[in-house]
Amino acid sequence: MARRNIVVGLDIGTTKTVVLVGEATEGAGVELIGVGEAPSQGMRRGSIVNLEETVRAVDLALERAEHFSGAQITGAFVGVAGPTIGSFNNRGVAAVRREDREILEEDVKRAMNNARCIAIPEECSIIHILPRQFIVDGNEGIHDPVGMTGTRLEVEVHIVTGAYTFLQNVVKSVQRAGIKVQGLVLNPLGAAEAVLYPAEKELGALLVDIGGGTTDLALYAGGSLWFTSVLPVGGDHITSDLAVGLRTTHGEAERIKIEYGTVCKDDGAANESVEVASLGWGKRSRVPRAQIAEIIIPRVQEILDMVRQEVERSGYRGVLPGGAVFTGGGALLKGFLDMAQAELGLPVRLGRPVYLKGLADMVNSPGFAAAAGVLLYAARNFKEEMASRGDPLLGGLWGRIKSWLKELA
């Protein structure tokens, strides 16, 4: 029997391209029915450097996902992150003039429209406009003001932008693989949706996704997104450091990182040696694991220091009782969480996708968090589209806001 309500999430990473196929179901989450992976050859540090190689990776991952799921893929939501991503907060205001002072959808629409009326660099495009909270006559923390009574409606929004050329290259690589880009999703936003619990978002928590080419941040407080950032450093930089320090190939350095990578110089295995293929002539040598740690530690400390600086730059002055949740392949280094807790002074945990059903065990790893989040975003968008047509799968203010923003674009 043919499957219904097919949704697809695509993550074009620096080290791998992942396609997840799901079936949107009633309620939260999504049924995972297919997975496709391919090595990324055309990406470097979050940016496309070879369009043809990127298209090939996307095409191969799509082919494998279609074969696995038995579904024909015609469109997908696509995750984005890279050094050109920027974000900022803004506020919009609308007066409620009618006699009974009841706030209607048209008032929310006017407030949202005013919030997006801000100058952005000509070379940038808006990816997301996300409501953080509504304020009615000075009362904060309101998520849906429709039906309330008030005279002044304010909305705080988080706006995410990206360089137009970067976004167009991402779109082009997907379109040339033969499918439609149904929407773009900021990777840290997706990863947060996949691994953070509602209580963490409410208390205040930091999501840190250490990917191959970038480290992506999303800070939540009061249940809403407060701040996002993309840092131009990630796990691939650790691999490059190992390649230089051990005088070996990038591929061999990646293997060493995955199999023996650690930030613990003094653990029980520190004196053990690891066989490494040297550059040229196919020679192999043995290297103490302590030496591997000495190469990795400075780069990890640099990443954590940049994360701390970004949190300070965010303007968020509260504490983060929800702690820091680390995800992405870079968070799997031995001893990483202990170092992160010491460097950031926060409780930490490892984040894995928690809202997928079906074949969820296949992506139960921090390295799939971004792709899982993009799939969840695709499923939510599908349900909102159905709700706008009268389907009872999902409704709510966010779906109406998205349709308003499409009208205003």
N, C-alpha and C positions, 0 to 999 in steps of 0.2 A: 504494500500500500504506500502510495506517495506521501512524503512528509509535507507538512504545512508549516507556514510561519518560519521559513528559513532565514537566519541572520548570520552574518559573517564579520569577523574581526581580523584585521591584517596589521601586523607589526613588522615594519622594515627596520631591523636593528643593524648595528655595526657588525656584529658577528653572525647573526642568524636572522632569517626572515620566517615568520610564523603566521600561518593561517588557521584560525579556529572557526569551525562551522557549528552552529547551534540551532535549536528549535525553541522559539519563544513560547513559553507556557504561561498559564495564569499564575498570578502571584509573583513573588520575588525570584530572582535567579533565572537560569537558562539551562536547557538540556544540551550538553555537549555531545555532538554526534560525529565529529570528524576533526582530525589534526593533520596539518601539513607543515613540514619544515624543510628549509634549504639553507645552505651556507650563504652569507651575504658577501659578495665579492666587490660590489660597486659602492660600498659605503665606507667612509672614514670619519671617525669621531663625530657621528651624528649627521653628517652631510653626504649627499650624493656626489661622488667624484667620477663615476663612470655609469652613465645612464643605461647603456646596453647591458652591462653586467647586472645592474639592479633589476632591470626588466626580466632578465633570465632567472634571477633568484625568485622574484615574485611569481613568474610563470610556473616554475618548478614546484614551489610551495602550494600554489593553487591546484596544480594537477594532482599532487599527492593528497590534498584535502578532499578534492572531488572523488578520487578513487576510494578513499577511506570512508567517506560519508555516504556515497551514492547519490549525492545532490549535485545539481548543476549550479555553479556559482556565476551569477551575473553582476553582482555588485557587492561592495564591502565598505564598512567603516574602517578608516585607516588611522593608526596612531602616528603622532608626530612629536619629535623632540629634536633639539639641535641648538647650536650657539646663537641662532637668530631669534629664538623665542624670547618674548618679553611679556610682562604683565604689570598691571597697575589697578588700583581701586578708584572708583568714582561714585558720585552720588547724584541722584535725580529727585526733583521735587514736583509735586502737583497739588494744587489747591482743590478741595472738594467743595463745590459751590452750590450744589442743589439744596433745597430747603430741608430735607430730612437728614442731610449729611451722611447718608449711607455710601460707603465706598463700593464702586462698581468696577467691573473689569476694565472699562474705558479709562478710569482713573489710574489703575495700575499700568495700563498701556502708555498713558501720557508720562508717568513717572519714569518708566523704562526708556521711553524715547528720549527724554531729557538726559538720562544718565549716559546714553551712548553718544550724545552730541558733544564730542570732545575731539580736538585735533590730534591725529596720530601721524607719524612720519609718512611721507608719500609712498615710500618703498615698502610699507607694511600693510598687512591685511589682518582683519579681526578673525580669530578662530572661535573664541567663546565670549559670550557675555553672560556671566553667572550671577544671579541674585544672591547676595550674602544674607541680607535681612531687610525687612520693611520696618518703618518707624511711623507710628500713627500718633500725632500730637505729642511727640517726645517719648512715647512708649516704644522701647526697642525690643528686638528679638522676635518679631512677628514673621511667620513664614508665609501665611496667606491672609491678606487683609480684606479680601472680598467679603462683603456682608457686614463688616464692622462699621462703627460710626466714628467720624472724625472730621476735622477741617483741613488738616495738613498731612499729606502722605509723602513720605520719603522712602527711597530705596537705595541701598548700598549694593554696588555690583563689583565683581572682579572681572576685568577685561584682559583677555589673552590675545597677543598678536604674534605674527611671524612674518619674516621677510617674504614678499610676494614671490620672488624668484625661487626661493627655497620651496615654498608650498607648491608652486606650479610644477617644479621638477618631481616632487613626490606624486602629485596627481598624474603627471604625464607617464611616469614609470608604471603606474597601476593601469591607466587606460591603455597603454601599449601592450599590456599583458592580456587585454581583451575584456576587462570588466569595468563597471562604472564605480566611481568614488561617490558613495552616498553621504559621506560626511567625514570631517577630520576631527580627531580627538587628541587632546594633549595627553601624552603618555603618563605623566604623574597623576593627572586627574583620573585616568583609567585605572592605573595601578592602585590608587587609593580606594576606588570603588570596589576593587577585587579583594583587597586584603584588610582594610580597616573595618572595625566593628563600630556600630552607631554610638556606643558608649564612649569609645575613644574620640570620635569626632566631637561629641558633646563636651567632654572634659577638656579637650585640647591635646592634639597629637600631631606629630611630624612624620610624614611619609617620605622615605628616602629610597629611591630606586637607582641602584648602581648598575647601569647598563654597560655595554661595551664601549661606547664612545662618549656618553654623557652620564652625569649624575643628576637625577630629576627630583625636585622637592615639591611637596604640597603640604601646607600647614592648615590644619582645621581647628576651629574653636567655636563653641556654641552651636555645634552641628553644621556649621557652614564653612566653606572654603575661604580662608583669609589671605593666603599668599601662595604663589607658585614661582618656581625658578628652575632654570636648566643650566647646569654647570658644565663647561667644556672639558671635562675630565672623567674618565671611567676605567673599567677593567682593562680595556685595550692598552691604556697607558702603562698599567702594571706589566702586561705582556711585553710591551716594548722595552721597559726597563730591564726585564729579565733577559730579553734577547741581547741587549747591549752588555749587561753585566756578566752574562754567562758565555758570550760570544757564540751564539747559536741562532738558528732560524726563528722566524716569528711563529711558525707552526709548532716547532719543538718547545719554544717558550710557553706557548698556550697550553701544551700538554703538561709541562712541568707545573704551571700555575694551577691547573685543575686537579692534578693528582697529588701534588706535594705543597701547594701554596699555603703559607702560614704566616701569621704575625707574631708567633711565639718563638723567641730565640732560645728559651730555656726549658722547653718541654723535654720529655724523656727521649724523643727521637732526634734531638738537635744534633747529636754527634753522628747520626747515620748519614751515609752518603747516597747520592742519587746519580744514576748514569745519565749523561747528557751528550747528545750528538753535537760535536763541534763543527764550526764552519769549515768547509773545504775538506777534501780528501776522505770524507766519511768517517773521520776519527771520532771516537767516543772517550769521554773522560768522566771522572766521578767528582761530584761536588757535594760538600757537606750541606745538610738541610739548614743549618744555621746560616750559611751564606745566602741561601735563597730567601730566608726571612729578613736578612739585613738589606737585601735589595727591595723587598716588598714593603717593609714597614714605613720608610719615609714617604712613599707615594700614598699609602693609606692614611697616614697622619695628615698629609696635605689635603686629601679629599675631606676628611672629617673637619679640619680647620676651616675649609671653605664652606662646609655646611653650617658650622657655627656662625661664621660671619654673615651668611645669608639670613639666618634666623634673626640676628641682631638688626640687619638691614630691613627686615620685613616691617618693622614698626610695631610688631606684636610685643607688648610689654608684659603679658601675663606669663604664668608658669604653664608647663605642659605636663599635667599629671597623667595624661594618656601616654606619655613617653614618646620615644622614637621607634618607628617600625621600619626595619630595613628589608628591602627586597631587591630583586635583580641578581644576576649571577655573581657579581662582585661581592655580595654579602655572604657568600658561602666559604670564604677563606677561613681556615682554622684559626680560632681565637679572635675573629673579627668583632663579634658582639661584645666581648669583654673590653676590647680596646675602645669601641664606640661608646660604651657606657662610661668609661673613665674619661674620655676626651670631651664628651658632651655634657656629662653630669646629669644624665637622664636615664630613667629605666628604659630598656630596649628589648625588643623581641624580633624574631625573624618572621617576615610576612609571606604567607602562601595564599593562593586563591582559595576563597572559602564559600563562594556563592554559586558555584557551578554544580550541576547534577549530571547524571549519565556517566560519561567517561572521564569524570573529573580527576581520577587517579593518574591519568596520563599527563596532566599538567600541574600536578601537585608539587610544584617547585617554585622558588622565588624567581627563577629565570623566565617563567611564563606569566608573571603578574601583569605586565603591561598588556600583553595580548589578551589575557582573560578579561581585563578591564575594558578593553575596546569592544570585545564581544558583548559584555554586559551592557555597555553603552548602546550598542547596536540594538540589543533586545529591548531596552527601555525606549529607544526612539521608535521602534516598530510598534510597541504597545501604545505609545502616545499618538502615533499616526492613526491607529485603529480607533482609539478613543475619540479622536477628532471627527471620525466618520460615524460615531455612534456605537462603536464596539465597546463592550464593558470591560475589556482586558485591563485598561488603566486609564486614569484621567488625572485631574489635578492641575494646579496652577502652572507648573513647569511646562507642561505640554502646550498650554495656551500661550505662554510667554514665547516659546519657540516659534509658534505660528505667527505671532505678532512681529517678531524680529525679522522673519522672512519677508513680511509685507513691507517693513521699513528699509530693508537692504537696498 
